[in-house]
Amino acid sequence: MNSNKLNIFFAVLIISVIFALIYNKYWNYTITESGLKYKFLKGRALDSTIDDSHYCLINYVIIGPDGDTIQNSYNADTAVEVAYPSKPINELTEALMLASEGSKVEVVLSTDSLKQKNSSDYRVQLLPNGKEARIVFEVEKIYTLQDYYEFTQEKFNKRKEIEEAAIRKYCVEHKEKGVWYHDSYSGIYYRLIGENAPDILNDHYMNHAPIKEGKRVSFDVVINRLNGDLIVDSRLESRKYMADYGGGVNPIPAMNELPFFVPDGALMECVIPSRFGWGAEGRIGVPSYSPLYIKLLNVKELE
């Protein structure tokens, strides 16, 4: 009899633990007067309010109604930098103002609301209306303005050093076609190949005759990551790209500027820092802060 009672006790205990875990995972949310629905997955709320002279480093994951991951900032090389809000503007800023350093918070909001807040991401826009999505964010660090300035300077210098080292290594390994010239202002390495390619004796590819504002050119372009991955090849797309001098019609700055420095009949090879490419955001197949190899050819001025 005692053995049966003991078994029943452990069975009830196990069921209670399982129920508590399920409850904590699916239902244990706090709902504020404004309608914010959240819970702490790690850490705790702030003891006191922080003013807006601070910055946060956060990572986040957006999870759709079916449990699929829509966005994941953990894939980037650094956390997302967010100015600390002065007041709660929406559910996310209200949740951020509650979170302490090192905490992890889950926020539930409607897909309709999420679409309004993140209208630029096509994956978010494809979510069905009238459903619930979740955003899980983790506060990695909270900085004062001075600490944040020092952090950004150190990060910029480290990234610059890493990119410059990768670009120099690539140019050393690909010197068989000739000398690479270095534009010290932009950090771009380049060379011109072909019968009409001038003999460049300076270190600044922008030392050229003035370009008329509004000048238009068509061109072919090949873009690779430095590991050889092909990103763009206009010839495979069976189309020419266009550029207007002073305009910004193309997806990356290099494609809006470099074609104007290619003489007729010449081919230009460049290795560019990420700020002339897809920068911090990256794109499909291009991680954030990726230097790129670009080849420009068949450049033709348009009337």
N, C-alpha and C positions, 0 to 999 in steps of 0.2 A: 504494500500500500504506500509506504513511504517512498519507495522507488518510483511508483507511478506519479506521485505528487511532485517529485523532483524532476521527472521527465516533463511533466506539464509545465512546471515553473520555467525550465530552460526553453521549452517551445514558445511559451508566452514571451520570454525575454528576447529570443531571437526574432520573433515576429515584430516585437516593439521596436527593436533596433532597425530592422528592415524598413518598417513604416516610417521611423524617424528620418532615415536616410532619404527615402523617397519623398517624404514631406519637405525636407530641407532642399532637395533638388528641384522639385516641381512647384511647390506651393508656398514656401516660406519667404514671401516677399513683403516688404514694407511699402505702403502706399501713402504718399504725402497728400496734403490738402490740394496741392496743384495738380495731382494726378500722376506724379512720378511713381513708377513701380520698379523697385530695385531690391537687391540684397547683396550683402558682402560675402564674397567667396573666400576672401583672405583679408586679414587685417581688420581695421575698425575705422569708425568715423573720426573726423578731426575733433579735437577737444575745444578748439576755438576757431573763429573765422579768420581766413587769410585775406589780406587786401589784394588789389589788382596790380601791385608792383612786384608780382612774382610770375615765374614761368614754370610749366610742368613738362616733364618728359613722360609720355605715355605710350603704351602699346595697346592695340585693340583688335578685336575680331568681330565682324558682323556675321550673324547667323540667321539664315532665312527660316521661314515657317516650317520647312521640312527638315531642318537640322543641317542643311548644307552651308558650307562656309562661303560667304560672298566676298568679303575682304579680310585680309590678314596682314597687319602691319609688322608682325614679327618676322616676316620674310625680308624686310629691309635691313640695311646694315646698321641702323641706329633708330632709336625711339623717335616718335613724333613729338615735335616741339609745339606746345600750346600755351598761348598767353592765358594767365589765370583770370577767369571772368570776374568782373566787378559786381555783377548781379546775375541771378538765374534767368536766362533768356528763354531756355527750353529745357526739356527733360535731361538732356546730356550735360548742359552747363550746370544745372542744379545738382546732378549726381557728382560731377567733378568737384564741386564746392564742398561736398560731403567727405570726399575721399582723402585719406591721409597718405603720406609717403609709404610705399610698400604695400598698399592695399589693392585688392582686386574686386571690382564691382560688376554685377550683371544688371543691365537695364532692359526692361521689356517695353517696347513701344510698337505702335501700329505700323504696318508697312506703308500706309498712306503718309504718316508723319515722317518716316525714314526717307521716303522719296523726295519730300520737300526739303529735307536737310542735306541730302546728298544727291542732288539732281544731275551731277556731272558723270556719275558712274552708271554705265548702261546695264550692268548686272543688277544694280539696285532697282533701276527703272523697270526691269523685266519681272520683278516680284509681283505676285497677285495683290490686288487691293483687299482691304478688309481683313487682313490676317495679322498675326503677331510676329515680330522679329525680335531678336535679342542682340544687344551689343555688350560685349564683355571687355572692359578696359582695366589696365593695370597701371598704377601711378609709380613710375620708376624713381622719379626724383622731383623735388620741388625746389626751385632756385629763387634767390633774390635777384634783382636786376643785375647787380655787380657780378654775382656768381654766374649768372646766365651769360653775360658778356664774355667772361673769361672762358666759359665752357665752349661757346660758339667759336671763339678765336682759336682755341686749341684744336677743336674738331676740324675747322677749316684748314688749318696748317697740316694736320695729319692726313686729311683727304688729299690735299694738294700734293704732298710728298709721295703718297701711294700712287696717285695717278701719274705724276711725272716719272716715277721709277718704272711704271708699267709701259709708258710711252717710249722712254729711252731704250728699254729692253727690246721692245718691238722693232724699233728703228735699227738697232744694232743687228738684230736677227734677219732683217729684210733690207740689206744694203746692196744687194747684188745688182739692182737696176740703177744705182747711182747714189750720189750724196743727198742726204736729207738736209734741208735748211730749216733753221729754227727761228720762228718769229717770237722774240723774247717778250713782247707785249701781251700776246694772246696765249702763248704756250703751245701754239700749233707747230707741228713739224710738217714740211711739205717738200715736194719736188715736182718739176715740170718735165714731161717726157714727150718727145716727138720732134719732127723736123723744124717746126716753128717755135719750139720752146726756147726762150731767151736764156742766156748764160747769166744766172743770178749771182751777183757778187756781194749783195748786202744781206743782212739777217732779218729783213722786214718785208714780208710779201705785200704789204700795203703801200710800199714806195712805188707808186705807179702814177700814170697820168690821171687827172681828175675824171671821175665817172659821172656822167650826166644823170641827174635825178630823173627817175622814171624810166631809165633804160631797162629794156626787157630782153631776156634771153631764154632759150630752151636748152635743155641738156639731158644727158643720161647720167645716172648716178648709181654707184654700187656702194653699199654700206655693210660693213662687217664689224662684229665684235673682235677684239684683239685675239681671241682664241680661235678665230676663223669662222664662227657662226655667221651665216648670211642673214641679214635683216631686210635689206632692200636691194632690188636690182630692177631698174626701170625697163631694161631690155626684156626681162622675163614677163613684165607686166604689159609689154607691147604698147608703151606710151612714153612720151617725153614729159619731164617736169618743167615747170616754168618758174621764173623768178623776176620780180620787179625790184630794181635797186631802191632801197629805202622802204620796201614793203616787207610783209611777213606772212606770205601765203603758204609757206611750207612748214612741216611739223617741227623742224629743228632749225636753230639759227644758222648752222653751217650751210644749209641748202639755200638760204636766202642771201648769203653773202659771198661765199667762196666762188660760185660760178663766174662772177664778174672779174676774177683775176686769172682766168684761163684764156690765153691767146687762141685765136682761130687755129684749128688743126692740132692743137696740143692736148695732152692729157695731164691732169693734175692728180697727184696722190697726196693725201693728207692724213695725219694722225692727230686727232683733236681731243682736248679735255672734255669731260662730260658736260660742262656748262654750254658748249656749242652743240651738244647732242640732246639726249633726253633727260639729262640732269638728275635731280633728286627723285623725280617721279618714275623714271624708267618707262618701259612699255613692255608688251608681250615679247619675250625673248631677250629683253635688255634689262638687266638689274639696275637699280639706282646707282648713280655716280659711275657709269661705265664710259671709259675712253673708247673712241671708235676709229676705225680705218674707213676713209672715204675716197672713192675714185670718181673723178668728174671727167666726162669725155663728150665729144660731139656737141660742144657748146656752140650755139649759133645765136647771133643777135637778131631780134625780131623788129620789124618795122613798127 
